[in-house]
Amino acid sequence: MQPDPSPSVSSVERSLAEIHLADLTEGKSYYPSPAAWDDEVLYFLMLDRFSDGKEHGGFNDVNGNPVPAGKARATPLFRIEADANNAEWQQWFEAGRGWCGGTIAGMRDKLGYLKRLGVTAIWVSPVFRQVTGSDSYHGYGIQNFLDVDPRFGTREELREFVAEAHESGIRVILDIILNHAGDVFSYHDNQPYFYYKGWQWPVKGYRLHQGDSGSIPFSVASGDGHPEIWPNGAIWPVEFQSEATWTMKGEIRNWDGFPEYLEGDFCSLKDIHLGDGLQDPALSWDLQRRISLFHPSATLDHLIKAYRFWMAYADIDGFRLDTVKHMEPGAVRYFVTGIHEFAQTLGKENFPVIGEITGGRSYAMQILDVTGLDAALGIGDLPDKLEFLAKGWRSPGNPETGEQEGYFDLFRNSL
């Protein structure tokens, strides 16, 4: 298998030891946080599905000038009247299973469009390097925590995009992952293993790419003797190549079983060991006790440094944290504290860490209260309530009652 198309990665650090945050931030001025994120207009985009920067017609550039066709702009915008009945639905359906070609350059190209919409903050899906040959266009299967996936562009392009967004008065929230990495290693015989009583399963080795059965020894710690693993094989930076990085307990089958939903792999995405905590299912409800008994792993500290790098390097304004339900509350609190503290040193007084919390609204509110997360999303009943409100099927809400039947009853500041 050929490696994914990639620009030079010579400037990308192979080890966290190569990152010196003090040097990276010295003399640099960072874009400030807003006084209140409640007043921002947030726009979410999935990078692969947004724009490749090759469109023409029907939109203007950042200065308000019409964008004409040209050699670099050969894709006309989709026109409902002319194109809808000619679309091959099967082709569109199949294309949705893999990469579609959106890039950081395309996102930057549409800043004028976003600004004229009234957008003041963009939440961008994960930009990090994915496992070579995988179809993880969504960005949630990370292979290198310090690099941008070459299909999206480069680290430099991300930094330039954020700088130009700031010039347009738009802040950037980056989607990040702690709970798991990509499908970077294979279990014994390259077979799927499933969670069972907390057992650890034998691992064959790290993958060179998605189709590899695990040809790189699992004990590799620096690439010495296996130079072929840089940059597409195993996982990077090198600190993550330790066996201690992984729980190695197979795929989750019971998504509400404690501690299975914390320790198991998220489908084929490999679970990261963030630390040790309470294991008694009978006490899983006691979030404060779980936090007090939690001990962070070295890997969690590595993740904090990796994401601090992106804050310092690209002037990121906030994080959206994936799969919070599947991490110990103590791990989330430890991470959020580390990020907030570093944000203060950059002059970002109100750096949000927004958690994706499934498992019901009551659980989400409890997690918010004990972890220091600034907000939550992904809560199951919110989309229904919003839809019912828009369609007139339900009252907007009545803060005088405790039923919380309406959409606006859900907000803490609704009173």
C-alpha positions in Angstrom: 0.0 0.0 0.0 1.2 3.4 -0.9 1.4 6.0 1.9 -1.1 8.8 1.9 -0.1 11.9 -0.1 1.9 14.0 2.3 4.1 17.2 2.2 7.4 17.1 4.0 7.1 16.1 7.7 10.6 17.1 8.5 9.4 19.9 10.7 7.1 17.8 12.8 8.4 16.7 16.2 8.8 13.0 16.8 8.9 13.4 20.5 7.2 15.7 23.0 10.7 16.3 24.4 11.3 18.4 21.3 8.5 20.8 22.2 9.5 23.8 24.3 6.4 25.7 25.1 8.3 28.6 26.7 10.2 29.2 23.5 7.1 28.7 21.4 5.2 31.4 23.3 7.9 33.9 24.0 7.1 37.3 22.7 3.9 36.1 21.0 0.6 37.9 21.3 -2.5 35.7 21.4 -6.0 36.4 20.4 -8.1 37.1 23.5 -11.2 35.2 24.7 -14.6 36.8 24.4 -16.1 38.2 27.6 -19.0 35.7 27.2 -19.2 32.8 24.8 -23.0 32.9 25.2 -22.9 35.9 22.8 -20.9 34.1 20.1 -22.5 32.7 16.9 -21.0 29.2 16.5 -20.8 27.3 13.2 -19.8 23.7 13.1 -18.2 22.2 10.0 -16.8 18.8 9.2 -13.6 19.7 7.4 -13.6 16.8 4.8 -17.1 17.7 3.8 -17.0 21.5 3.7 -14.8 22.8 0.8 -11.8 21.9 -1.2 -11.3 25.5 -2.3 -11.9 24.7 -6.0 -15.5 25.9 -6.3 -16.5 28.9 -8.3 -19.7 30.9 -8.8 -22.4 31.9 -6.3 -20.1 33.1 -3.5 -17.8 36.0 -2.8 -14.3 36.1 -1.3 -13.3 37.6 2.0 -13.3 41.0 0.5 -16.8 40.6 -1.0 -15.7 40.1 -4.6 -17.3 37.4 -6.8 -15.2 34.3 -7.2 -14.8 33.5 -11.0 -14.0 30.2 -12.6 -10.3 29.4 -13.3 -7.7 26.7 -13.6 -7.7 26.2 -9.8 -11.5 26.5 -9.7 -13.0 23.9 -11.9 -16.0 22.9 -9.7 -19.2 24.8 -10.2 -21.5 25.0 -7.2 -24.3 22.5 -7.0 -27.5 24.0 -8.5 -30.8 22.4 -7.3 -32.8 23.3 -10.4 -30.2 22.0 -12.9 -28.4 19.3 -10.9 -30.8 17.7 -8.4 -32.5 15.3 -10.9 -29.2 14.4 -12.5 -27.5 13.2 -9.3 -26.5 9.6 -9.1 -27.7 8.8 -5.6 -25.7 5.5 -5.4 -22.5 7.3 -6.3 -23.2 10.0 -3.7 -24.0 7.4 -1.1 -20.8 5.4 -1.7 -18.7 8.6 -1.8 -20.0 9.4 1.7 -18.2 6.3 3.1 -14.7 7.8 2.5 -12.8 11.0 2.0 -14.5 13.7 -0.1 -11.6 16.2 -0.3 -12.3 19.1 2.0 -9.2 21.0 3.1 -8.0 23.7 5.4 -7.4 25.8 2.3 -11.0 25.4 1.3 -12.1 26.4 4.8 -9.9 29.5 4.6 -11.4 30.2 1.2 -14.8 30.5 2.7 -14.1 32.9 5.6 -15.8 35.7 3.8 -18.9 33.6 3.4 -18.9 32.6 7.1 -18.3 36.2 8.2 -21.2 37.4 6.1 -23.4 34.7 7.7 -22.7 36.4 11.0 -20.5 33.6 12.3 -18.1 34.7 15.1 -16.7 31.2 16.1 -16.1 28.1 14.1 -16.0 24.6 15.6 -13.8 22.5 13.3 -13.8 18.7 13.3 -10.4 17.0 14.2 -7.6 17.9 11.8 -5.0 15.5 13.1 -3.2 12.8 11.1 -5.2 9.7 10.7 -4.1 6.1 10.1 -2.7 5.7 6.6 -5.2 4.0 4.3 -8.2 4.4 6.7 -11.5 5.9 5.8 -11.7 8.0 9.0 -12.5 11.2 7.1 -14.2 12.4 10.4 -10.8 12.8 12.1 -11.5 10.7 15.2 -8.9 8.0 14.5 -5.6 9.8 15.3 -2.2 8.4 14.4 -0.1 11.5 15.2 -1.2 14.0 17.8 1.3 16.6 16.6 0.5 16.7 12.9 -2.3 17.6 10.6 -3.6 14.9 8.2 -2.0 15.6 4.8 -5.4 15.2 3.1 -6.4 18.3 5.0 -3.2 20.3 4.6 -0.3 21.2 6.9 0.2 22.6 10.4 1.3 25.9 8.8 -1.9 26.1 6.8 -3.9 25.6 10.0 -2.0 28.3 11.8 -2.5 30.7 8.9 -6.2 29.9 8.8 -6.6 30.7 12.4 -4.7 33.9 12.0 -6.9 35.0 9.1 -10.1 33.9 11.0 -9.0 36.2 13.8 -8.5 39.1 11.4 -12.1 38.5 10.4 -13.3 38.5 14.0 -13.9 34.8 14.0 -12.6 32.5 16.8 -11.7 28.8 16.2 -12.6 25.9 18.4 -10.8 22.6 17.7 -12.3 19.2 18.1 -10.0 16.9 20.1 -9.8 13.4 21.4 -8.4 11.9 24.6 -10.3 8.7 25.0 -8.8 6.8 22.0 -6.5 6.8 19.1 -6.9 5.3 15.6 -6.7 1.6 14.8 -2.9 1.7 15.2 -2.3 -1.8 16.4 -3.7 -5.3 15.9 -4.6 -7.9 18.4 -3.4 -11.5 18.2 -3.8 -13.0 14.7 -5.2 -9.6 13.6 -8.6 -10.7 14.9 -11.2 -8.5 16.6 -11.3 -9.0 20.4 -14.2 -7.9 22.6 -14.4 -6.7 26.2 -14.7 -9.6 28.7 -14.4 -9.2 32.5 -11.7 -6.6 32.1 -9.2 -9.0 30.6 -6.3 -7.7 28.6 -5.9 -9.3 25.2 -2.6 -10.2 23.4 -1.4 -7.7 20.9 0.4 -8.7 17.7 2.0 -5.3 16.8 1.7 -1.8 15.5 0.3 -1.3 12.0 2.3 0.4 9.2 -1.1 1.3 7.6 -4.7 0.3 7.8 -4.2 -3.0 5.8 -1.2 -4.1 7.8 -1.7 -7.0 10.2 0.6 -5.6 12.9 4.1 -6.1 11.5 5.9 -3.7 13.8 6.8 -5.0 17.3 4.5 -3.7 20.0 7.5 -2.9 22.2 9.0 -0.4 19.7 9.9 2.8 21.6 11.7 5.0 19.2 11.6 3.6 15.7 15.2 2.4 16.0 15.6 -0.6 13.8 12.2 0.2 12.2 12.7 3.5 10.3 9.7 2.7 8.1 7.3 3.5 10.8 7.9 7.3 10.4 5.6 9.1 9.6 2.8 6.7 8.7 3.2 3.7 11.0 2.5 3.0 14.7 1.5 6.1 16.6 3.3 9.5 17.3 4.8 11.2 19.1 7.0 8.4 20.3 5.9 8.7 23.9 2.6 7.1 22.9 4.3 3.9 21.6 4.7 2.6 25.1 2.5 -0.5 25.9 1.4 1.5 29.0 -0.5 3.8 26.6 -3.2 1.2 26.0 -5.9 -0.6 28.0 -5.9 -3.5 25.4 -9.3 -4.9 26.5 -11.1 -5.2 23.2 -14.2 -3.6 21.8 -17.1 -2.4 23.9 -20.2 -4.5 23.6 -22.2 -3.1 26.6 -22.1 0.6 26.1 -23.5 1.3 29.6 -21.6 -1.4 31.5 -19.2 -0.1 34.1 -16.2 -0.2 33.8 -16.5 -1.6 30.3 -17.6 1.7 28.7 -14.5 3.3 30.2 -11.9 0.7 29.4 -13.0 -0.9 26.1 -12.1 0.1 22.6 -14.5 2.4 20.8 -15.2 0.0 18.0 -11.9 -0.4 16.2 -10.4 2.8 17.7 -7.9 1.8 20.4 -8.7 2.9 24.0 -6.0 5.0 25.8 -5.2 4.3 29.4 -5.7 7.7 31.0 -5.2 6.6 34.6 -6.4 4.4 37.4 -9.6 4.8 39.3 -12.5 3.2 41.2 -13.5 -0.2 39.7 -16.5 -1.1 41.9 -19.7 -0.9 39.7 -21.8 -0.5 42.9 -20.1 2.9 43.5 -19.9 4.1 39.9 -22.6 6.7 40.7 -20.3 8.5 43.2 -18.5 10.9 40.9 -16.8 12.8 43.6 -15.3 9.6 45.1 -14.2 8.5 41.7 -12.4 11.8 41.2 -10.7 11.6 44.6 -9.4 8.1 43.9 -8.2 8.8 40.3 -4.5 8.7 39.5 -3.5 10.1 36.1 -1.2 8.1 33.8 1.9 9.5 32.1 -0.1 9.2 28.9 -2.6 11.8 30.1 0.2 14.2 30.8 1.5 13.6 27.3 -1.9 14.4 25.9 -2.1 17.6 27.9 1.3 18.7 26.5 0.3 17.8 22.9 -2.9 19.9 23.1 -1.1 22.7 24.8 1.2 22.7 21.8 -1.7 23.4 19.5 -2.9 26.2 21.7 0.5 27.8 21.6 1.4 27.0 18.0 -1.9 27.8 16.2 -3.6 30.3 18.7 -6.6 28.0 19.1 -9.5 29.6 21.1 -11.2 26.6 22.6 -11.6 22.8 22.5 -14.5 20.5 22.0 -13.7 17.3 23.9 -14.9 14.0 22.3 -16.5 11.0 24.1 -16.5 12.4 27.7 -18.8 9.6 28.9 -16.1 7.0 28.1 -13.4 8.6 30.3 -13.1 8.7 34.1 -14.4 12.0 35.5 -11.0 12.3 37.2 -9.2 12.2 33.9 -11.5 14.9 32.4 -11.0 17.1 35.4 -7.3 16.7 35.4 -7.1 17.5 31.7 -9.5 20.5 31.8 -7.5 22.0 34.7 -4.2 21.6 32.8 -5.7 23.3 29.7 -7.3 26.1 31.6 -4.1 26.9 33.5 -2.1 27.0 30.3 -4.7 29.2 28.6 -4.3 31.7 31.4 -0.6 32.1 30.6 -1.6 32.9 27.0 -4.0 35.6 28.1 -7.0 33.5 27.1 -9.0 34.1 30.2 -12.1 32.3 29.0 -10.8 29.3 27.1 -13.7 26.8 26.8 -13.5 23.1 26.9 -16.8 21.8 25.7 -17.6 18.1 26.4 -19.6 15.7 24.3 -21.5 13.9 27.0 -23.9 11.2 26.1 -25.9 9.2 28.7 -28.7 11.6 29.4 -29.1 15.2 30.5 -29.0 14.5 34.2 -25.7 12.7 33.9 -24.3 15.5 31.7 -25.1 18.1 34.3 -23.4 16.0 37.0 -20.3 15.7 34.9 -20.2 19.4 34.2 -20.4 20.1 37.9 -17.5 17.9 38.9 -15.1 18.1 36.0 -14.7 21.9 35.3 -16.0 21.5 31.7 -17.4 24.8 30.5 -20.3 23.4 28.6 -21.8 20.1 27.2 -23.3 18.9 23.9 -24.5 15.6 22.5 -27.3 15.4 25.0 -29.9 13.1 23.6 -33.2 14.9 24.0 -32.0 18.4 22.9 -32.4 17.9 19.2 -36.0 16.6 19.6 -36.9 19.6 21.8 -35.4 22.0 19.3 -37.2 20.4 16.4 -40.6 20.3 18.2 -40.1 24.0 19.1 -39.4 25.0 15.5 -42.3 23.0 14.1 -44.8 24.3 16.7 -45.4 20.9 18.2 -44.6 22.0 21.7 -44.5 25.0 24.0 -41.2 26.9 24.0 -41.1 26.3 27.7 -42.2 27.5 31.1 -39.5 28.3 33.6 -42.2 28.4 36.3 -42.6 24.7 36.2 -40.1 21.9 36.9 -41.1 19.6 34.0 -38.5 21.1 31.6 -40.8 20.1 28.7 -39.8 23.0 26.4 -36.5 23.8 24.7 -35.8 27.0 26.6 -36.4 25.3 30.0 -33.2 23.4 29.5 -30.9 26.4 29.9 -29.5 27.3 33.3 -29.8 31.0 32.5 -33.5 30.7 31.3 -34.6 32.4 34.5 
